Amino acid sequence: MAFIKINKQNFYHNLNQIALKTGSVEKIAIVLKDNAYGHGLILMARLASEFGIHHAVVRNMAEAEQIKAFFQTILVLGDRIIQDEVCSFAINTLDDIKEADKGAKVELKVDTGMHRNGIALDELDMALDLIKAQGLDLVGVMTHYRAADELSSELFWQQKQFETVKHKVLKSGFSGLRFHSHNSAAILRSKSFDEELLRVGIGAYGYNELPVPFDKTVLKPVMSLYAKKVSTRVLKEGERIGYGGDFITPSSMTVSTYDLGYGDGWCRGDSRQPYMTSEGLAILGRVSMDFIALESEKEEVCVMNDAQAAAKQFATISYEVTTSLSDSIPKQLV
Ligand SMILES: *Cc1c(COP(=O)(O)O)cnc(C)c1O
């Protein structure tokens, strides 16, 4: 079966670079949603915890349950709000507050301009009153940036909005809160960091998705994807490979089938613009559900060791390439 190597040294390198930005490991919350961006939820939780990270962010309670033993706090971004020792829950709408269990730990998400989730600025007072009335334990206030990765002043505009939110919340008598707004792009371009927490995802996995080099932080890909040989054949000139016979051998070729396909979450792509593996081999013809063809006889090939480079070939972003990979691909720690 295809497999993924997880490079612990690279992961720790990235976390160290990020800790330099936040000033301490204590302030890092590792975002582990969607199977740790395809890297393996439990494995990455364990590695992050061994590095000294005490905080995590996930999408739902099912993910949180699997990694509870590793962290002091886990922020659940989108699930029913219940009372829990370790987990706090993002409030995305006013209804979330009304439906929450009394005593639950919550973090108020404020919509400062992305317009995806969160309480509108003019609903803030109402939200804070409701939180009190409902007997919820407000432990944090957060926002998310829509354009931290773009060369514009939008980030600063949203940061200003969030400052106003902070003042309002503190004036309403809440204390001991953690305020957090930064994702990977925001921390990578920030010169100073004065919040209580950073929610870092893609950067920890080794990708700097800023379109222009705002800063010189070198991150290293944590994941590399391998496929194993299934069979080999020698083909004469003019033979056609795979569904539709899209690839026609220009001369006699030794071709092997490898056990990776779109069923594993690998992008099917376009056979007219074949994907080049990190070893420089072109995928020959169409990607099948479980197989690809390569001109190689090696037992194992590295299909991808840099999801950002792969993403360029597929006209997408590193997030999609790694997150799409199936949970069931075995992970090997190196
Ligand atoms: C996914 C997510 C992050 C992490 O973003 P990266 O760009 O991967 O660092 C942070 N905050 C929220 C609310 C998210 O949904």
PDBQT file of the ligand as one rigid body, heavy atoms in Angstrom, charges set to zero:
ROOT
HETATM    1  C1  LIG A 401      -7.851  26.176   9.933  1.00  0.00    +0.000 C 
HETATM    2  C2  LIG A 401      -7.850  27.324  10.849  1.00  0.00    +0.000 A 
HETATM    3  C3  LIG A 401      -6.635  27.887  11.305  1.00  0.00    +0.000 A 
HETATM    4  C4  LIG A 401      -5.285  27.460  10.792  1.00  0.00    +0.000 C 
HETATM    5  O1  LIG A 401      -5.003  28.110   9.580  1.00  0.00    +0.000 OA
HETATM    6  P1  LIG A 401      -3.599  27.899   8.837  1.00  0.00    +0.000 P 
HETATM    7  O2  LIG A 401      -3.686  28.802   7.678  1.00  0.00    +0.000 OA
HETATM    8  O3  LIG A 401      -3.538  26.457   8.423  1.00  0.00    +0.000 OA
HETATM    9  O4  LIG A 401      -2.548  28.234   9.809  1.00  0.00    +0.000 OA
HETATM   10  C5  LIG A 401      -6.714  28.875  12.272  1.00  0.00    +0.000 A 
HETATM   11  N1  LIG A 401      -7.911  29.313  12.737  1.00  0.00    +0.000 NA
HETATM   12  C6  LIG A 401      -9.075  28.824  12.289  1.00  0.00    +0.000 A 
HETATM   13  C7  LIG A 401     -10.342  29.363  12.842  1.00  0.00    +0.000 C 
HETATM   14  C8  LIG A 401      -9.095  27.820  11.330  1.00  0.00    +0.000 A 
HETATM   15  O5  LIG A 401     -10.264  27.352  10.879  1.00  0.00    +0.000 OA
ENDROOT
TORSDOF 0
